[in-house]
Amino acid sequence: MSILLNPKKYRDRNYPDERSKEIMLKTIEWFEKKGLAKQKEQYHKKEFCEDFQKFVTEEGIFETLFLPKGYGSDPNQYYSTYRMYEFSEICGFYGAAYWYTFHVSTLGLDPVLLGDNEEAKHKAAAKLKQNALCAFGLSEKEHGADIYSSEMKLYPKGDGTWVANGSKYYIGNGNVASTITVFGKFADTDEYVFFVVDSAHPNYECVKNIVDVNQQFVAEFALHDYPITEADILSRGQKAWDDMLNTINICKFNIGSGATGIVTHSFYEALNHAAHRVLYGKKVIEFAHVKRLFMDSWLRLMGMKLFGLRATDYMRVANENDKRYLLFNPIMKMKVAIQGEETHEMLWDIIAARGFEKDMYFEQAVAELRGFPKLEGTRHVNMALIAKLIPSYMFMPAPFEEVGRITDNRNDDFLFRQGPTKNYAKTKFHDYNIAYNTRAHLANVKVFLEQIQAYKEYLMVSGQDLAKQMMEFDYLLAVGELFTMVAYGQLIIESANIEGISDSVINQMFDLFVRDFSRYAFDLYGKPLNTDAQLEKIQKMFKRPVPNKEEFEKVLNEEVYSLIDVYHQNP
């Protein structure tokens, strides 16, 4: 059973309301009507996607997707991470420029929605009707991700107003956004502040587009005595800091779904190409190494989709007593995006020189996908977050009610009141064995469970020394990759059980994951910081999967190769 996005069959998707279905179908129709040739022409000309801006504004799509209950013109308005996931994947499927304008718009709007200024919330919601694009003014040229060192300042005028001076860098949509949320400090108190500006204001200078390789407009902008009143202030002090981090918490989730969309489109192109190409008297899809490449790439892609759907459920049920999303969210951002890169490299090995041709979507994806793992915090930053949760997840399970697939029209209101960003390491999780036990009868899941047990033993013999060792990012990354595999596999199994994915597919998927786990363990084994006791336990993680050639061929032919020619983008 394939759950991959296929725009030609999207009407089969199940939505709780007609408006949700309408915006997905209209978006697909818009892209397919444009066609691949026009899309690639604009890509090679590096045209900013003004046509997409016009489309989402006229159709009110961002208003529907971005606003929580109580805002906007629709009395039935609600915010749904599931809808955001689906739309993000569709945008990625057709091109990163479209995805990027969507992604940075929600980044730009969320500090308003998280803030304390109700008037500003309704004003920003109304602005979506005239111009749906927003921007998030956080990074600075000299400081990058070091947001503690922000030099954007609000200077008091003595009459209860301020002027803003400073510049921001790496700001998507900074050329056209009507709502730009800016993170800075009050000059007189050094207190953090979030405030809002408009790119059309005469005291706003769009200095330049700092990238010149694609369609995105990633701005450097400067504010020159930009007038700010109390009506423009969104949040102050610790609340501003928390709103900044919580905005990223909400929005970095889009990175995994966008990457999934990109790779899905490339997968169809590579599969269709190979299926109709004959070399040395054989179809390319009949070569043994190509079979393995297609199987592994499809399994990775299915894993990305299954994890993303399940992580969406945990985002939607989040509340003060259930913050499991704080682990699954950075995994969605980092692990899924990197899995996308690995999958795309395998597909490129198959499609080879065809992947350079300018009329292929693939050529575009090669350039665009590589940026995804670098957005909204590097791999190192997200892995540092993930690693803090190792003790709680691995050794201190807590009871939780079972969560099903959530596609209904509930409002994901907790995401807009996440509160202070503290006590992160105390986050509780349910026992991962509950999921693994449902598929523990499968040969390769059994092997994977043996690897998890060896990893637990490694953690136990490491003791307090591990915290010191992980102060070196190189070591932290190696330890974190193994931990991430445990949570990644857990959610994939949970999702597979909901979606009715067969034992054969899951066994083959864990054939791949056993190999991945061994690869990460070998990387950890080579680190000079390991003690003898650690090395002994790490060696126990080296496993080989249980091969099943008959099952491999069955899944390949009935699942993977059944997707040949199911999708071609309109020319």
LINSUL-V615046 format. One record per helix or strand of 3 or more residues. SS is the DSSP state (h for helix, s for strand). FROM is the first residue (numbers start at 1). LEN is the number of residues. If there is no record, write none. Layout:
BEGIN
ss:from:len
SS:FROM:LEN
SS:FROM:LEN
END
This chain:
BEGIN
ss:from:len
h:7:6
h:18:27
h:50:9
h:61:6
h:81:14
h:96:19
h:118:10
s:134:4
h:147:3
s:153:4
s:162:11
s:179:8
s:192:6
s:204:6
s:218:11
h:230:3
s:233:4
h:237:15
h:253:23
h:284:3
h:288:29
h:325:32
h:361:9
h:372:3
h:379:9
h:390:6
h:413:4
h:424:3
h:433:5
h:443:20
h:465:5
h:473:27
h:503:23
h:532:8
h:549:15
END
